[in-house]
Structure formats: structure tokens, C-alpha cells
Amino acid sequence: MKIETLPLAQAQPTTRPRRWKKPVAALLIVLLAGGGWAYMQKSKAGAAPAKTAQAGNEKGEPKVDVYELSKADVAQVEARELRVNLPLSGSLAPVDQATVKSKVSGVVLETSVQEGMNVAAGQVIARLDAADQRARVAQQQAAYDEAAARLSLAKKNNANSQALLKQNYISQNSYDTTQNSVELAQASLNAAKAQLDLARIALADTVIRAPMAGVVSKRHVQAGEKLAPDMPAFTIVNLRQLTLDAQVPASEVPRIKVGQEVRFKVDGFAQRDFAGKVARISPTAEAGSRSMVVYVAVDNSDAALRGGMFAKGSITTDKSAASPLVPLSALRTDKGQQVVYKIEGNKVLAQPVTVGMRNEDEGMAQVTSGLAQGASVIVAKLDGVKPGSKVRVGVAPVAAATIPAKG
């Protein structure tokens, strides 16, 4: 039996199951999970203070070393007069106004002025046909001359009678008759002179003159029209002095006194303030509105205002001396005492003040003591800003340090 030896096959590595890989992989997974958990715990630990700080912002105010205030939160005390006003309104009317009427009848020959023209006192503004008046003057002049001649004759007869009486050629009765004739002739002469004067006045009245200086507001006649006595010819107004007829509630009249200052505005003069003074107060109230009329004298030397304009303003019923003024919003009450939060050296101080007159419309109050001109006070109601707090003014507010206003 032949035994053959087969060639040895190439050596193959013995394959054994690698049981160690699974534990290693598991260990790596555990290590990675542990590292991740530790990282997450560390991150949570770092975020916890931030969350706590955020919760602190939500639950309460953070502690701020310096509060930054805007300029609108602070006001500077100024010293001036404080006025308490009573509103009023009404229309303007000229104090001097005249309607020129004809005194005689006649046809208008000419008119020399028109509406809006200035006239001087005594200026000729119209002429009437004077033919009738001239004829009457001539007639009365003749009557006067006749009466004068009769008086002259009566005086001569009286002189002759007096000479005859002295020689006893006539009786006393005859002399008295001639004396009486003189007196009658004198009376006739006086009557004739009066009629002559009237005729001359009528002749002069055919020339119509302005009775005062002013502005022609209305021309009632034209050339060629006939005027009768007492017919209006022109209306003239003097605009240098006006009266504001203003109505105020009757309940407010006790506050009004003659001489009080009045300031008002007129449509068309938005940038200009006009002034006047209370001149008179009506003694009775209007039946419908239960208001009373207050007459305000207005000086209009520049003739800017016109009659009939509507004015709206106020009467100064009370006025203080020049004193420091603070906004009403700056006043606070601390332990039953009025104080303001004053900024001094970038620090808030509770400054006690004594308040006098108040003006609710203007929102200001007079400070009689405790505060001087130029001081800075806080006008905004800010949470957290208390006496002793440090502040900085004039910087744009920062969210973390800005104190929110109440309300």
C-alpha cells in the first residue's frame, strides 16, 4: 500500500469569535453617555444663575447703581408770574361810531369819500345843491334889513317925542306910545336876525363834513340822489379804541374786577396776542344764557383790528409776583408734607416746599419757599427712584437701568 503524502495547505489563521468587541463597544457607549450627561449637567448648572436672574427681573426690580433719566423726566424751575385765567369770547366794536345824517333837504351834487377811506374831523365828504338855501338867506336878509329900518324910524320918533314931552307939547301917554314902538321894532329886528341865522346855517349844512376822525364804513347815498332831513349819508368809525363785548357765566362775575388784564386772539392774527382791560361790567344777566356782558377796553392804535371781529381769550383774575414755578406733576406728598424730588449732585433729594397759587389749566404751581430758580426736579412718577438714588440726566434710557413710569 502506497501512502502518498499530500502537500500541506497554506496555513490559515484560526478564526475565534471576538467576544471582547461587544464589551468594549458597550463601555464606549457608556463613557460617551456619561460624558454627555456630565456636559448637560454642567450646562444646566451654568444656565441656572441666568434663569434665576431672569426670574428676579420678572418678580422684582433689579438693583441699579445709577438710574438714567431722559430729559423729559426732569424740569428746570423757572421764576415768573403765574396767572389764573377765566376764558371769555365776544366781538369787537368801535367805541366812537357816528352815522352822519343830512340836516337839510337837497340833491347830492358830489361825494368825495368811499368805504374804507380815512377822514379827518371837519373834512368835506359831500355837497348838496344849495340853491334853495341861498334864496332863503336872501329872503331873510331882506326881512332883517326891513326890521332894522323900522327900528331906526321908531328911535327917531321916540327922540322927538321925548323933546316934546320936556316942553309939555305932548302928554306922557303919547311919549309912552313912541317908546313902545321902539321896543316892538327891536323885537322884530331880533326875530329877523334869528331867521337869517337859521337860513345861513341851512346853507352851511348843504356841505356835509365828517364829525370826527375815522374810517368810512358805509356810504348810504350817491351823487344825484335827493336827501331829506335826518336821512343817513355816511357811517364813520374810529378804530383807535375798541370794546370787546364778552359774555361770561354769571357765577364767575365775582372774580372779575374793573382794571383786570385781558388777553385774546383774533382769527387772522394767529401769531399775535392782543391785550385790553376790563372797563365795565353789565349789572344784569342775559335772560336766555344767564351770562353777563363784560366790556373790555382795547387800544388799537395801529388799527390792526376791525369792528365785528370775533375774539377769544381770557381774563387774568389773579396774578402772583415773580416766583419759582414747578409743574404740578412734580409735587408729591411725603408724611403729610408736600415735597419735590430735587436732583442735586446727581443725587435725588426730597425737598419740602410751600405751594401758593395754582393754575390747573397751565399745570403749574407757585413755590413760595423751599425752592430756587434753576433747580432741577423730577416730574415723572418713576418706580424705584427714591430719595438717595443716584441719577444721570440727558442720556438715552437704557433698558436695564431705565425705571418704567407708573400707569
ABEGO torsion letter per residue (X at the ends): XBBBBBBBBBBBBBBBBBAAAAAAAAAAAAAAAAAAAAAAAAAAAAAAAAAAAAAAAAABBBBBABBBBBAAABBBBBBBBBBBBBBBBEBBBBABBBBBBBABBEBBABBABBBGBBBBBGBBABBBBAAAAAAAAAAAAAAAAAAAAAAAAAAAAAAAAAAAAAAGABBAAAAAAAAAAAAAAAAAAAAAAAAAAAAAAAAAAABBBBABBEBBABBABBBGBBBBBGBBABBBBBAABBBBBBBBBAAAAAABBBGBBBBBBBBGBAABBBBBBBABBBABBBAAAGBBBBBBBBBBAAGABBBGBBBBBBBBABBBBBBBBBBAAABBBBGGBBBBBBBBGGBBBBBBBBBBBBBAAAGBBBBABGBBBGBBBBABBBBGBBBGBBBBBGBBBBAAABBBBBX
